[in-house]
Amino acid sequence: MEVKLWKYRHFKWTEIEVIWIWKHSETIEDYVVYRHITKDPITWEENSLWVRPLKMFAETVEKDGKMIPRFEYIEIQP
């Protein structure tokens, strides 16, 4: 999955914005740094920053018996 610096919808329906992709200095693993545009369901703060391994960011999860993307890219509207 190619991750673009843009907005995504989390499968729990919060919206996030990907800020950048960075590499771990020891493992060279890619990580996604993002912020919640809507209130974060854990801290209930807006604009809280989070980091998630790219592999986990791009994975699918089960919701209502269906496998869906953990984060869905929000298309740019013309």
N, C-alpha and C positions, 0 to 999 in steps of 0.2 A: 504494500500500500504506500503510495506517495502521499506524504502529509504536506499540505500547503499552509502557508501562513495566512489563515483566514478563520472564519467562524464555523463552528460545528455544533451539532446538537447531541448531547449525551443521551444514552438510551433511557435515562430517567427523566428526560425532557428539560434539563437545564441547558442553557446555551453557554458555550465557552469560545474563547478566541485563542488560537495558537500564536504564541509570541515568538518562539524560536525553537530550533532543534539543536541540541548540543551533544557532545560525546563525553562519556565518562573517561577521565584521564588514565585510569588503570585498565579498564576492560575494553575501551573503545566502543562500548555499546551506545547506541543512539537513544536519546531521551527527548521527550516532548515537554516543553514548558508552556503552560497555558494559564489563563485567568478566567474566572467565572464572570460572565456578563450579567447573568441573572444571579440572584442570591444563592450562594453555595449551600447545598442541603446539609452539610456537616457543620460548618461554622456559622451559617446564616449571614455571612458577610458578602458584600459585592466586591469584585476586583481581587479576590484572594488568589494568590499564585499557587500553582500545583505543578509537580513534575511526575511524569509517568514514563516508564520504558516504552519506546516506540513499538516494540513487539506487543505489549499489552494494550497500547492505545489503538492499534490496528486490529485487534482480535474481535471475534464475534462472541456474543453472550446470548443466553437463553432468556426470552421474555415471553410470557404467555404461551409457552410451548413451541415458540419459533426461535430460530437462530438469526440474530440481527447484528449489525455492526455496533460496537460499543460507542463509537462516535460517528455521526453521519455528517458529511460535508454539507454546508448550507450553500446552495448555488447563488451566485451573484445575479441579482435581478437587473434587467436592463432599464 
